[in-house]
Amino acid sequence: MWFGKHSEKFLLVQYETQNYPPHFLRVNAIVQQFDEFYKAYGIKRGDGMYLPPQKRIKL
């Protein structure tokens, strides 16, 4: 498991110069798209990792 803490300025520079998202989005943004994630970890509205269904990607 990797952990990093970066300033907003650093993340903005990284976003503008790199071809990939910041480390915390590489996993979090993906798992937030799956209903199974919410069921497995009991994530509900108000939790930090909660993403409303209308904002999730639909294929």
N, C-alpha and C positions, 0 to 999 in steps of 0.2 A: 504494500500500500504506500502510495506516495502522498506527501502533503507539502503544500507550498503556501506561502503568504507573500503576496506582492502588492505594491501600491497601485492605486488606480492609474497613475501616470505610466507605470511600467506595463500594466495590462493594455493600456491604450496603444503604446508603442508596439507591443507584441502583436496586437490585433492588426495594426496598420502595416507591419513588416513581415509577418509570418504567413505561411500558407495553411495553418491549422489553428483550431481554437485553443484557448487556454486550457491547461490540464484539468481543471475542475469541471469544465463543460464536456470534455471528451467522454465522460461516463455519465455524469448527472443528467445532462440534457437528453441523453439517449434513453436511460432507464425510465425517466419521467414520462415517456410516451406509452408505456405498457401498463395496462390494467393489472397484470399479474404482479408487477412491482408494488403497487398499492396494497394488493391483497396480502402478499408475502410479508410485508413489513408493517402492515396496519397503518399506512399513511392516510391521513384524512385532511380535510380543509383546515387551514390554519397552521399545518406543519410546514417547516421550511422547504421540504422537497415536494410539496404538493403543487401540481399544475392543473388548473381547471380543465375539464374535458374539452371545452370549446377551444382551448389553446393548444391541444395536443394534435399532432399530425395524424391525418386519416389517409389511409391508402386504399 
